[in-house]
Structure formats: C-alpha cells, structure tokens
C-alpha cells in the first residue's frame, strides 16, 4: 500500500470545503470529492466554471485530474477539462457542462467533481518512420464491438 502524500490546501473562499474521500482504506476511492464554493445554475447546453474556493500546492512530481462524478454524469452534467499541473497555484475551478434538457442548479457545498491525484511522468517523443505492429493495430472507437 502506498503512503499518502501531503497537499497543502489554502481556502480562498469562506464556503470552501477541503476535498474528501468518501471511502478510505484498502478498498477506498480513487478520487476525492470537490465541492462548489458558489451556487451555479446551468441552462441546457451551458458550460461554466464552478469555483471550489481552494488553491493547492502539489509536490513537484504530482498533479491532479478533475473528473466526473458518476451521479452527475448520469444526469448529463459532465466535466470537460481538468488537468492541474504541479506548478499551478491558482484557484481550482471545475469546467462543467449541462448536456441535459433541464436546468441544473448546484448549491454551495454540492459535490461537483472528483480530484484524482496523479504522479507526473515525462516522456521523450522520438520521431520514427516505423512503429511496431500490435494485435489491435489502428482499430479505434468501436473497434472492439462496443
């Protein structure tokens, strides 16, 4: 089992709530809940930035991905972007789009997304005239029959 890392977190807004894992231990969650620091109503098709009221200091080899909460995604409310680099120190805001046909209201304190902590890996991209074949080949979206 890996050891937890410490992420210093600064409240920028009095209504801000620190991220929280709903389940911990060996069968715990992969991501912590992020909460809205301001109320927002999204009309159908609207995209908005939802403030969390938090700024974070990630260790130099860590960052985070902001991802959907499945309970909102099934209702048509989804996050569209969300990579937080180790050097970013501004407020974490969640890009949310309402894909449903109904307005969606998010209240202060509502769970709006999940924050998945990731270790930063870098790669060297080397141009090549040939890449090795693999069983999947160039098959992309829908190539597995799903």
RAMO-V242661 format. One record per pair of residues at least 12 apart in sequence whose ideal C-beta (glycine too) atoms are under 10 Angstrom apart, sorted by the first residue. I is the first residue (numbers start at 1). J is the second residue. Records with the same first field share a line. If there is no record, write none. Layout:
BEGIN
I: J ; J
END
This chain:
BEGIN
1: 25 ; 26
2: 119
4: 24 ; 117
5: 58 ; 59 ; 61 ; 62 ; 117 ; 119
6: 57 ; 58 ; 59
7: 19 ; 32 ; 56 ; 57 ; 58 ; 59 ; 62 ; 64 ; 115 ; 117
8: 55 ; 56 ; 57 ; 58 ; 59 ; 89
9: 52 ; 54 ; 55 ; 56 ; 57 ; 92
10: 53 ; 54 ; 55 ; 56 ; 57 ; 89 ; 91
11: 37 ; 52 ; 53 ; 54 ; 55
12: 37 ; 51 ; 52 ; 53 ; 54 ; 55 ; 90 ; 91 ; 92
13: 37 ; 38 ; 51 ; 52 ; 53 ; 54 ; 91 ; 108
14: 37 ; 53
15: 35 ; 36 ; 37 ; 38 ; 39 ; 51 ; 52 ; 53 ; 108 ; 109
16: 35 ; 36 ; 37 ; 38 ; 51 ; 52 ; 53 ; 54 ; 55 ; 91 ; 92 ; 108 ; 109
17: 33 ; 34 ; 35 ; 36 ; 37 ; 52 ; 53 ; 54 ; 108 ; 109 ; 110 ; 111
18: 32 ; 33 ; 34 ; 35 ; 52 ; 54 ; 56
19: 31 ; 32 ; 33 ; 34 ; 35 ; 52 ; 54 ; 56 ; 64 ; 92 ; 111 ; 113 ; 114 ; 115 ; 117
20: 32 ; 33 ; 34 ; 35 ; 111 ; 115
21: 33 ; 114 ; 115
22: 111 ; 114
29: 114 ; 116
30: 67 ; 114 ; 116 ; 117
31: 64 ; 65 ; 66 ; 67 ; 68 ; 69 ; 113 ; 114 ; 115 ; 116 ; 117
32: 64 ; 111 ; 113 ; 114 ; 115 ; 116 ; 117
33: 69 ; 110 ; 111 ; 112 ; 113 ; 114 ; 115
34: 50 ; 52 ; 54 ; 64 ; 66 ; 67 ; 69 ; 79 ; 82 ; 92 ; 93 ; 94 ; 110 ; 111 ; 112 ; 113 ; 114 ; 115
35: 50 ; 52 ; 53 ; 54 ; 94 ; 106 ; 107 ; 108 ; 109 ; 110 ; 111 ; 112 ; 113
36: 50 ; 51 ; 52 ; 53 ; 94 ; 96 ; 106 ; 107 ; 108 ; 109 ; 110 ; 111 ; 112 ; 113
37: 50 ; 51 ; 52 ; 53 ; 54 ; 91 ; 92 ; 93 ; 108 ; 109 ; 112
38: 50 ; 51 ; 52 ; 53 ; 93 ; 106 ; 107 ; 108
39: 105 ; 106 ; 107 ; 108 ; 109 ; 110
40: 94 ; 96 ; 98 ; 104 ; 105 ; 106 ; 107 ; 108 ; 110 ; 112
41: 98 ; 103 ; 104 ; 105 ; 106 ; 107
42: 76 ; 77 ; 96 ; 97 ; 98 ; 99 ; 100 ; 102 ; 103 ; 104 ; 105 ; 106
43: 98 ; 102 ; 103 ; 104
44: 76 ; 98 ; 99 ; 100 ; 101 ; 102 ; 103 ; 104
45: 97 ; 98 ; 99 ; 100 ; 101
46: 96 ; 97 ; 98 ; 99 ; 103 ; 104
47: 78 ; 80 ; 81 ; 95 ; 96 ; 97 ; 98 ; 99
48: 93 ; 94 ; 95 ; 96 ; 97 ; 98 ; 106
49: 81 ; 91 ; 93 ; 94 ; 95 ; 96
50: 79 ; 92 ; 93 ; 94 ; 95 ; 96 ; 106 ; 110 ; 112 ; 113
51: 91 ; 92 ; 93 ; 94 ; 112
52: 66 ; 91 ; 92 ; 93 ; 94 ; 112 ; 113 ; 115
53: 91 ; 92 ; 93 ; 108
54: 91 ; 92 ; 93 ; 115
55: 88 ; 89 ; 90 ; 91 ; 92
56: 84 ; 86 ; 88 ; 89 ; 90 ; 91 ; 92 ; 115 ; 117
57: 86 ; 87 ; 88 ; 89
58: 84 ; 85 ; 86 ; 87 ; 88 ; 89 ; 117 ; 118 ; 120
59: 86 ; 117 ; 119 ; 120
60: 86 ; 87 ; 120
61: 86 ; 118 ; 119 ; 120 ; 121 ; 122
62: 84 ; 85 ; 86 ; 117 ; 118 ; 119 ; 120
63: 83 ; 84 ; 85 ; 86 ; 87 ; 88 ; 116 ; 117 ; 118 ; 119 ; 120
64: 82 ; 83 ; 84 ; 85 ; 86 ; 88 ; 92 ; 114 ; 115 ; 116 ; 117 ; 118
65: 79 ; 81 ; 82 ; 83 ; 84 ; 113 ; 114 ; 115 ; 116 ; 117 ; 118
66: 79 ; 80 ; 81 ; 82 ; 83 ; 84 ; 92 ; 93 ; 94 ; 95 ; 96 ; 112 ; 113 ; 114 ; 115 ; 116
67: 79 ; 82 ; 94 ; 113 ; 114 ; 115 ; 116
68: 80 ; 82 ; 94 ; 96 ; 112 ; 113 ; 114
69: 110 ; 111 ; 112 ; 113 ; 114
70: 114
71: 111
72: 96 ; 98 ; 100 ; 104 ; 106 ; 110 ; 111 ; 112 ; 113
73: 99
75: 98 ; 99 ; 100 ; 102 ; 104
76: 97 ; 98 ; 99 ; 100 ; 101 ; 102 ; 104
77: 96 ; 97 ; 98 ; 99 ; 100 ; 104 ; 106 ; 112 ; 113
78: 95 ; 96 ; 97 ; 98 ; 99 ; 100 ; 113
79: 94 ; 95 ; 96 ; 97 ; 112 ; 113 ; 114
80: 94 ; 95 ; 96 ; 97
81: 93 ; 94 ; 95 ; 96 ; 97
82: 94 ; 95 ; 96 ; 113 ; 114 ; 115 ; 116
83: 118
84: 115 ; 116 ; 117 ; 118
85: 120
86: 120
92: 113 ; 115
94: 106 ; 112 ; 113 ; 114 ; 115
95: 113
96: 112 ; 113
END
